[in-house]
Amino acid sequence: MSIGDFRSVIRSRFPCDRRSIRLPAILFLVGIVLFRLSVVHAQYPEKPITLVTPFAAGGSSDLNARVFTSFLSGYLGQTVLIKLVPGQAGQKGTLEAVRSAPDGYTLLFTDNYRDQLHKYTFRNDAYDTNRDLVPVARVNYGQIGIIVRTDGVYETWAQLEADARARPGEISMSHSGLWVALFVPMLQLMKDLDLSFRMVPYRGGGPAKAALLAGDADVSMAFPATVVADVEAGLIRVLATAGSERILEGVPSFAEIGLSPTTGYIHRVVMAPIGITEGRLRILREAFAQMQEEEAYRQMMTQLGENTEYLDGADYEALRIQQSNDYQELAQSLLDQ
């Protein structure tokens, strides 16, 4: 609006001599005009967005976040900053995100375990992920693998399984914490195959892998992004991977070793605090959808050893409900033992 237009508005509203226009009336009109202009020109996001990740540094989710945020920033026009908030099996970071203002400037990068399983395994009166969070997008999914050192005694899964049966509870397995990405698949493995490992917790997937490499654990689990370089360097050997089909040449799938083909999947999801406006949620979802078309993004994820199996947040919601039902049954069966 030009100065001339502004004067015309004032004259039309107050058809009297300009000198008789009272200052309060002028200030009131100025306020209305400035407010309308700010609404017209304001465009979310106007400042950097914080992505809270309730994981330790060096794990697969941390590595995935570093890749996709570097591309997502270009589609949003603002930097997406990663804030690592590990602790309490992800509850600390989740609570921080839930308590943030639902303005689209604080998001949560979580997974299916923290989102749907933990409600059945941890006492928590502070939040309910179904009530307090809305999915923006499932970035991708990961298929976990059983890993050992190449200088260790195990060259195949069959050898490890035979030793575990001969020495129940003696083989140590490093994991990323109670009821999260490495812990749950191993529990399912022990339950379904009637095996027993000595479970040793660490603060995240990165420290769990470090413990294996240091010789403090005999076996561990990991997602491709965290071990691709170690496999190429000849430090780590993968003995089996999640799914019904082989994803690595010469390495059996979980289905082949007697596990359910759904065991060992992690769904990586970006969430927003409930209350975010539909307009801002739509902008975020559109940015994620547009990012999927960028070849450089897909290549970077491939180099990381990850896929780009994206799901819009609305589409992920149906899968989320099914996960909740499955995890309730899993938690109950394990806790009853």
C-alpha positions as CSV (number, residue, x, y, z in Angstrom):
1,M,0.0,0.0,0.0
2,S,1.4,3.4,-1.0
3,I,1.3,6.5,1.1
4,G,-1.3,8.0,-1.2
5,D,-3.5,4.9,-0.8
6,F,-3.1,5.2,3.0
7,R,-4.2,8.8,2.9
8,S,-7.2,7.9,0.9
9,V,-8.2,5.3,3.5
10,I,-7.9,7.8,6.2
11,R,-10.0,10.4,4.3
12,S,-12.7,7.9,3.5
13,R,-13.0,6.7,7.1
14,F,-12.9,10.3,8.6
15,P,-14.5,12.7,6.1
16,C,-13.4,15.9,7.9
17,D,-10.6,18.3,7.8
18,R,-7.2,16.5,8.3
19,R,-6.3,18.7,11.1
20,S,-9.3,17.5,13.1
21,I,-8.3,13.8,12.9
22,R,-7.3,12.7,16.3
23,L,-4.0,10.9,16.9
24,P,-5.6,7.8,18.4
25,A,-7.6,7.2,15.3
26,I,-4.6,7.5,13.1
27,L,-2.6,5.1,15.2
28,F,-5.5,2.7,15.2
29,L,-5.6,2.7,11.4
30,V,-1.8,2.4,11.2
31,G,-2.0,-0.6,13.4
32,I,-4.7,-2.3,11.2
33,V,-2.7,-1.6,8.0
34,L,0.6,-2.9,9.4
35,F,-1.1,-6.0,10.7
36,R,-2.7,-6.8,7.4
37,L,0.6,-6.2,5.6
38,S,2.4,-8.5,8.0
39,V,-0.1,-11.2,7.4
40,V,0.2,-10.9,3.6
41,H,4.0,-10.9,3.6
42,A,4.7,-13.4,6.4
43,Q,5.8,-16.7,5.0
44,Y,6.6,-19.7,7.2
45,P,9.4,-20.5,7.9
46,E,10.9,-17.1,8.7
47,K,13.7,-18.5,10.8
48,P,15.7,-21.7,11.3
49,I,13.9,-24.9,12.3
50,T,15.2,-27.1,15.1
51,L,15.1,-30.8,14.6
52,V,15.3,-32.5,18.0
53,T,16.8,-36.0,17.7
54,P,16.6,-38.1,20.9
55,F,19.6,-40.2,19.9
56,A,23.3,-40.2,20.6
57,A,25.8,-39.0,17.9
58,G,27.0,-41.6,15.4
59,G,24.0,-43.8,15.2
60,S,22.0,-44.5,12.1
61,S,19.3,-41.9,12.8
62,D,21.9,-39.2,13.5
63,L,23.6,-40.0,10.2
64,N,20.3,-40.0,8.3
65,A,19.3,-36.7,9.8
66,R,22.5,-35.0,8.8
67,V,21.9,-36.0,5.2
68,F,18.2,-35.2,4.7
69,T,18.3,-31.9,6.7
70,S,21.1,-30.6,4.4
71,F,18.7,-31.0,1.4
72,L,15.5,-30.1,3.2
73,S,16.8,-26.7,4.1
74,G,16.9,-25.8,0.5
75,Y,13.2,-26.6,0.0
76,L,12.1,-24.7,3.1
77,G,14.4,-21.7,2.6
78,Q,15.7,-21.9,6.1
79,T,18.4,-23.9,7.9
80,V,17.2,-27.0,9.7
81,L,19.4,-27.4,12.8
82,I,19.9,-30.8,14.4
83,K,19.8,-30.8,18.2
84,L,20.9,-34.1,19.8
85,V,19.0,-34.8,23.0
86,P,19.8,-38.4,24.1
87,G,18.8,-39.9,27.3
88,Q,16.1,-42.1,29.0
89,A,15.7,-44.2,25.8
90,G,14.6,-41.2,23.8
91,Q,12.1,-39.9,26.4
92,K,14.2,-36.8,27.2
93,G,14.3,-35.5,23.6
94,T,10.7,-36.5,22.9
95,L,9.5,-34.5,26.0
96,E,11.4,-31.5,24.9
97,A,9.8,-31.5,21.5
98,V,6.3,-32.2,22.9
99,R,6.6,-29.2,25.3
100,S,7.8,-26.8,22.5
101,A,5.5,-24.3,20.9
102,P,3.4,-25.9,18.1
103,D,4.6,-23.3,15.6
104,G,6.6,-25.5,13.2
105,Y,10.0,-24.3,14.4
106,T,10.7,-27.3,16.6
107,L,10.2,-30.8,15.1
108,L,11.1,-34.3,16.4
109,F,13.0,-36.9,14.5
110,T,12.0,-40.2,16.1
111,D,11.3,-43.8,15.2
112,N,8.6,-46.5,15.6
113,Y,10.0,-47.8,18.8
114,R,10.0,-44.5,20.6
115,D,6.8,-43.5,19.0
116,Q,4.6,-46.6,19.5
117,L,6.5,-49.2,21.6
118,H,7.6,-47.2,24.6
119,K,4.1,-46.5,25.8
120,Y,3.9,-50.2,26.7
121,T,7.4,-50.6,28.2
122,F,8.1,-47.3,30.1
123,R,6.0,-45.6,32.7
124,N,5.3,-42.1,31.3
125,D,2.7,-39.6,32.5
126,A,4.3,-36.6,30.8
127,Y,3.1,-37.2,27.2
128,D,1.3,-39.5,24.8
129,T,2.9,-39.6,21.3
130,N,-0.5,-40.3,19.7
131,R,-2.1,-37.4,21.5
132,D,0.8,-34.9,21.4
133,L,2.5,-35.5,18.1
134,V,1.4,-35.5,14.4
135,P,3.5,-37.2,11.7
136,V,5.1,-34.9,9.1
137,A,6.8,-37.6,7.1
138,R,8.4,-41.0,7.3
139,V,11.8,-40.3,5.8
140,N,12.7,-44.0,5.2
141,Y,13.0,-47.4,6.9
142,G,16.1,-49.3,7.8
143,Q,16.7,-53.1,8.0
144,I,19.0,-54.1,10.8
145,G,21.8,-56.6,10.6
146,I,23.6,-58.8,13.0
147,I,27.3,-57.9,13.1
148,V,30.6,-59.3,14.4
149,R,34.3,-58.3,14.1
150,T,36.1,-59.9,11.1
151,D,38.9,-60.9,13.4
152,G,36.5,-62.7,15.7
153,V,35.6,-66.4,15.8
154,Y,32.3,-66.1,13.9
155,E,32.2,-66.2,10.1
156,T,28.6,-67.2,9.6
157,W,25.3,-66.9,11.5
158,A,25.2,-70.7,11.8
159,Q,28.5,-70.6,13.8
160,L,27.2,-67.9,16.1
161,E,23.9,-69.7,16.7
162,A,25.6,-73.0,17.5
163,D,27.9,-71.3,20.0
164,A,25.0,-69.5,21.6
165,R,23.1,-72.8,22.1
166,A,26.3,-74.4,23.6
167,R,26.9,-71.4,25.9
168,P,23.6,-69.8,26.8
169,G,23.9,-66.4,28.3
170,E,27.7,-66.2,27.9
171,I,28.0,-64.4,24.5
172,S,27.8,-60.6,25.0
173,M,25.7,-58.5,22.8
174,S,26.1,-54.7,22.8
175,H,22.9,-52.7,22.2
176,S,21.7,-49.1,22.1
177,G,19.5,-49.0,25.2
178,L,16.4,-50.6,26.6
179,W,13.5,-51.1,24.2
180,V,15.0,-49.3,21.2
181,A,16.4,-50.1,17.8
182,L,19.1,-52.8,18.6
183,F,17.5,-54.1,21.8
184,V,14.1,-55.0,20.5
185,P,15.2,-57.1,17.5
186,M,17.6,-59.1,19.6
187,L,14.8,-59.8,22.2
188,Q,12.6,-61.0,19.3
189,L,15.5,-63.1,18.0
190,M,16.1,-64.7,21.4
191,K,12.4,-65.3,22.0
192,D,11.7,-66.8,18.5
193,L,14.9,-68.9,18.3
194,D,15.1,-69.9,22.0
195,L,18.5,-68.4,22.4
196,S,20.1,-66.4,25.2
197,F,22.7,-63.6,24.9
198,R,24.2,-61.4,27.7
199,M,22.8,-58.0,26.8
200,V,25.1,-55.0,27.5
201,P,23.5,-51.5,27.1
202,Y,25.3,-48.5,25.7
203,R,24.1,-44.9,25.0
204,G,23.2,-45.3,21.4
205,G,24.1,-47.3,18.3
206,G,27.4,-45.6,17.8
207,P,28.8,-46.5,21.2
208,A,27.4,-50.0,20.8
209,K,29.4,-50.5,17.6
210,A,32.5,-49.0,19.3
211,A,32.2,-51.5,22.0
212,L,32.1,-54.3,19.5
213,L,35.2,-53.0,17.7
214,A,37.0,-52.5,20.9
215,G,36.4,-56.2,21.9
216,D,34.1,-55.4,24.8
217,A,31.3,-57.3,23.1
218,D,31.1,-60.4,21.0
219,V,28.2,-59.4,18.7
220,S,26.0,-56.5,18.0
221,M,23.4,-55.2,15.6
222,A,23.5,-52.2,13.3
223,F,21.9,-50.5,10.4
224,P,23.7,-50.1,7.1
225,A,24.5,-46.4,7.5
226,T,26.6,-47.0,10.6
227,V,28.7,-49.9,9.3
228,V,29.1,-49.6,5.6
229,A,32.6,-48.0,6.0
230,D,33.6,-50.6,8.5
231,V,32.5,-53.4,6.2
232,E,34.5,-51.9,3.3
233,A,37.5,-51.5,5.6
234,G,37.3,-55.2,6.6
235,L,36.6,-54.5,10.3
236,I,33.0,-55.8,10.5
237,R,31.2,-58.8,9.1
238,V,27.4,-58.9,8.6
239,L,25.9,-62.3,9.5
240,A,22.2,-61.7,8.6
241,T,19.9,-58.9,7.7
242,A,16.2,-58.1,8.4
243,G,13.6,-58.9,5.8
244,S,12.3,-61.8,3.8
245,E,14.9,-61.4,1.0
246,R,18.7,-60.9,1.0
247,I,20.0,-57.4,0.7
248,L,23.7,-58.4,0.8
249,E,25.3,-61.0,-1.4
250,G,26.0,-64.2,0.5
251,V,24.3,-62.9,3.7
252,P,21.1,-64.7,4.8
253,S,17.9,-62.8,5.6
254,F,16.2,-63.0,8.9
255,A,13.5,-65.1,7.3
256,E,16.1,-67.6,6.3
257,I,17.4,-68.0,9.8
258,G,13.9,-68.5,11.2
259,L,12.7,-65.0,12.2
260,S,9.6,-63.1,11.1
261,P,10.3,-61.0,8.0
262,T,9.0,-57.9,10.0
263,T,11.6,-58.3,12.7
264,G,14.3,-55.6,12.8
265,Y,12.7,-52.8,10.8
266,I,13.1,-49.2,12.0
267,H,10.8,-46.5,10.6
268,R,12.4,-43.0,10.8
269,V,9.8,-40.3,11.2
270,V,9.6,-36.6,11.6
271,M,6.9,-35.4,13.9
272,A,5.5,-32.0,14.9
273,P,3.9,-31.0,18.2
274,I,0.1,-31.2,18.0
275,G,-1.5,-27.9,17.4
276,I,0.6,-26.9,14.4
277,T,-1.5,-25.1,11.8
278,E,-2.6,-27.1,8.7
279,G,-0.9,-24.5,6.6
280,R,2.5,-25.0,8.2
281,L,2.1,-28.8,8.3
282,R,1.3,-28.7,4.6
283,I,4.4,-26.7,3.8
284,L,6.6,-29.2,5.7
285,R,5.1,-32.2,4.0
286,E,5.4,-30.6,0.6
287,A,9.1,-29.9,1.2
288,F,9.7,-33.5,2.1
289,A,7.8,-34.7,-0.9
290,Q,9.7,-32.3,-3.3
291,M,13.1,-33.5,-1.8
292,Q,12.3,-37.0,-2.9
293,E,12.7,-35.9,-6.5
294,E,16.3,-34.7,-6.1
295,E,18.8,-37.1,-7.6
296,A,21.6,-35.8,-5.4
297,Y,19.6,-36.6,-2.2
298,R,18.8,-40.1,-3.4
299,Q,22.5,-40.7,-4.3
300,M,23.7,-39.5,-0.9
301,M,21.3,-41.8,0.9
302,T,22.4,-44.7,-1.3
303,Q,26.0,-44.0,-0.4
304,L,25.0,-44.0,3.2
305,G,23.5,-47.5,2.7
306,E,20.0,-46.3,3.2
307,N,16.8,-46.2,1.1
308,T,14.5,-43.3,0.4
309,E,11.2,-45.1,0.9
310,Y,9.2,-41.9,1.8
311,L,5.7,-41.8,3.2
312,D,3.6,-38.7,3.7
313,G,2.7,-38.2,7.3
314,A,-1.0,-38.8,6.6
315,D,-0.2,-42.1,4.9
316,Y,2.1,-43.1,7.7
317,E,-0.7,-42.7,10.3
318,A,-2.4,-46.0,9.2
319,L,0.9,-47.9,9.6
320,R,1.4,-46.2,13.0
321,I,-1.8,-47.6,14.3
322,Q,-0.9,-51.1,13.2
323,Q,2.5,-50.8,14.8
324,S,0.9,-49.8,18.1
325,N,-1.2,-53.0,18.1
326,D,1.7,-55.2,17.2
327,Y,4.0,-53.7,19.9
328,Q,1.4,-54.0,22.6
329,E,1.3,-57.7,21.9
330,L,5.1,-58.0,21.7
331,A,5.7,-56.1,25.0
332,Q,3.1,-58.1,26.8
333,S,4.5,-61.4,25.6
334,L,8.1,-60.4,26.6
335,L,7.1,-59.0,30.0
336,D,5.1,-62.1,30.8
337,Q,8.1,-64.3,30.5
